[in-house]
């Protein structure tokens, strides 16, 4: 039995995904939805409210612009949780490395992404693509964090942890923050046995930048988190590459690049990035400032 929590922006999307869930889940379920078309309430707040209303042992949080392509996926989810007593969060896409450099769950310049998803594109001129990133050919893989498009936990875990609605007021960062909370005591896993079709990709905006910085300030002492096997050199390059992606977004949205220097001048970031990469990144920021 599964409780599904959705913050709804478009009522027709909610109608469609509700019918899709009914047709594919294969177990008893409930959908707890909140209308949020104007974005007046953040996902953390709504997900916490939904958790209080949930009646079942497994709780799933998901976007509404998706469709399940796997039949009886609810049976699979229940089986995974029954077989994995240390499972805290189950997703379908995630990364085996979470940088200390400001970033989303995806890591630039490193083959750390894991998952199985049918991705469509709304903001980019790309053709639909079935991402299957399972280099070890396993059914489950431990990751540092999962994408918020769809993930599940248990009502027992939600009694120990909450989404941080005190600092995260929008629609970004909640997935990483929740995984970092739960991951301190439990495993964060990706399953390859549940396939979703996602009708739009993530979109970087000013809110994403601000919320990402909040998450990184909160968890700086715990980051980075590594669940895969990579060389030190590869991780250092990934830290630099991820920070460069972040800087480009700051520049694109006309935010202050000067604010990046206090973030950079941290001994832990310098250590994880490597001094040469650190120097190169400083020059990169300076070029962006004058460019």
Residue pairs with C-beta under 8 A, 6 or more apart in sequence:
1 27
1 28
1 29
1 55
1 56
1 57
1 58
1 78
2 25
2 27
2 28
2 29
2 30
2 56
2 58
2 59
2 60
2 74
2 77
2 78
2 152
3 29
3 30
3 32
3 50
3 53
3 54
3 55
3 56
3 58
3 59
3 60
3 155
4 21
4 29
4 30
4 31
4 32
4 59
4 60
4 61
4 62
5 32
5 33
5 46
5 47
5 50
5 51
5 54
5 59
5 60
5 61
5 62
6 14
6 17
6 31
6 32
6 33
6 34
6 61
6 62
6 63
6 64
7 33
7 34
7 36
7 41
7 43
7 46
7 47
7 64
8 14
8 33
8 34
8 35
8 36
8 37
8 64
9 36
9 37
9 39
9 64
10 37
10 64
10 65
11 35
11 37
13 64
13 65
14 33
14 64
16 67
17 62
17 64
17 65
17 66
17 67
18 31
18 33
20 67
20 68
21 29
21 31
21 68
22 29
24 68
24 69
24 70
24 71
24 72
24 73
25 68
25 72
25 73
25 74
26 71
26 72
26 73
26 74
26 75
27 72
27 74
27 75
27 78
28 56
29 56
29 74
30 54
30 55
30 56
32 50
32 53
32 54
34 41
34 46
34 49
34 50
36 46
39 170
39 171
42 165
42 168
42 169
42 170
42 171
42 174
43 148
43 163
43 168
43 170
43 171
43 174
44 163
44 164
44 165
44 168
44 169
44 174
45 163
45 165
45 169
47 61
47 163
47 174
48 162
48 163
48 165
50 59
50 61
51 59
51 155
51 158
51 162
54 155
54 158
56 155
57 154
57 155
57 156
58 77
58 78
58 81
58 152
58 153
58 154
58 155
59 152
59 153
59 154
59 155
59 158
60 77
60 150
60 151
60 152
61 148
61 150
61 151
61 152
62 149
62 150
62 151
63 148
63 149
63 150
63 198
65 198
65 199
65 200
66 149
66 150
66 196
66 197
66 198
66 199
67 196
67 197
67 199
68 194
68 195
68 196
68 197
69 118
69 195
69 196
69 197
70 76
70 193
70 194
70 195
73 193
73 194
76 191
76 193
76 194
77 90
77 152
77 191
77 194
80 87
80 90
80 140
80 189
80 191
80 193
81 87
81 90
81 152
81 154
84 140
84 187
84 189
86 186
86 187
87 186
87 187
87 189
88 153
88 157
88 182
88 183
88 185
88 186
88 187
88 188
89 146
89 151
89 152
89 153
89 178
89 179
89 182
89 183
89 186
89 188
89 189
90 146
90 151
90 152
90 153
90 189
90 190
90 191
91 115
91 143
91 146
91 147
91 150
91 151
91 152
91 188
91 189
91 190
91 191
92 115
92 116
92 117
92 146
92 147
92 149
92 150
92 151
92 190
92 191
92 194
92 195
92 196
93 113
93 114
93 115
93 116
93 117
93 131
93 146
93 147
93 149
93 190
94 105
94 113
94 114
94 115
94 143
94 144
94 145
94 146
94 147
94 179
94 188
94 190
95 105
95 106
95 107
95 112
95 113
95 114
95 143
95 144
95 145
96 112
96 114
96 141
96 142
96 143
96 144
96 226
96 227
96 228
97 107
97 110
97 112
97 144
97 224
97 225
97 226
97 227
97 228
97 230
97 235
97 238
98 105
98 107
98 144
98 145
98 176
98 180
98 223
98 224
98 225
99 107
99 223
99 224
99 238
99 239
99 242
99 243
99 272
100 216
100 220
100 223
100 224
100 239
100 268
100 269
100 272
101 239
101 240
101 242
101 243
101 246
101 269
101 272
101 273
102 212
102 213
102 216
102 242
102 243
102 246
102 263
103 212
103 242
103 243
103 245
103 246
104 172
104 176
104 202
104 208
104 212
105 144
105 145
105 146
105 147
105 175
105 176
105 179
106 113
107 113
107 238
107 241
107 242
108 238
108 241
108 242
108 244
108 245
109 237
109 238
109 240
109 241
109 242
110 230
110 234
110 235
110 237
110 238
110 241
111 135
112 228
112 230
112 238
113 131
113 133
114 133
114 134
114 141
114 143
114 190
115 131
115 132
115 133
115 134
115 147
115 190
115 192
116 131
116 132
116 133
116 134
116 190
116 191
116 192
116 193
116 194
116 195
117 130
117 131
117 149
117 195
117 196
117 197
117 198
118 128
118 129
118 130
118 131
118 195
118 196
118 197
118 198
119 128
119 129
119 130
119 131
119 198
119 201
120 128
120 197
120 198
120 199
120 200
120 201
121 127
121 128
121 200
121 201
122 199
122 200
122 201
122 203
123 200
123 201
123 203
124 201
132 192
134 141
134 192
138 192
139 191
139 192
139 193
140 189
140 190
140 191
140 192
141 189
141 190
141 192
142 187
142 188
142 189
142 227
143 188
143 189
143 190
143 227
144 179
144 183
144 188
144 225
144 226
144 227
145 175
145 176
145 179
145 180
145 183
145 188
145 225
146 175
146 179
146 188
146 190
147 175
147 202
148 174
148 175
149 196
149 198
150 194
150 196
151 175
153 182
157 182
157 186
160 185
161 178
161 181
161 182
163 174
163 177
163 178
164 174
164 177
164 178
164 181
164 218
167 214
167 218
168 174
168 177
168 211
168 214
168 215
169 211
170 207
170 210
170 211
171 207
172 207
172 208
172 211
172 212
173 208
173 211
173 212
173 214
173 215
176 215
177 215
177 218
177 219
179 188
180 215
180 219
180 222
180 225
182 188
183 225
184 222
188 227
204 249
204 252
204 253
205 253
206 253
206 255
208 249
209 246
209 249
209 250
209 253
209 255
212 246
213 263
216 223
216 263
220 266
220 268
224 235
224 239
224 272
226 235
230 238
233 274
235 272
236 272
236 273
236 274
236 277
237 277
239 269
239 272
239 273
239 274
239 277
240 273
240 274
240 277
240 278
240 280
240 281
243 264
243 273
243 281
244 281
244 284
247 257
247 260
247 281
247 284
247 285
247 288
248 288
250 256
250 257
250 259
250 260
251 257
251 288
257 285
257 288
257 289
258 289
260 285
261 282
261 285
263 269
264 270
264 278
264 281
264 282
264 285
269 278
270 278
273 281
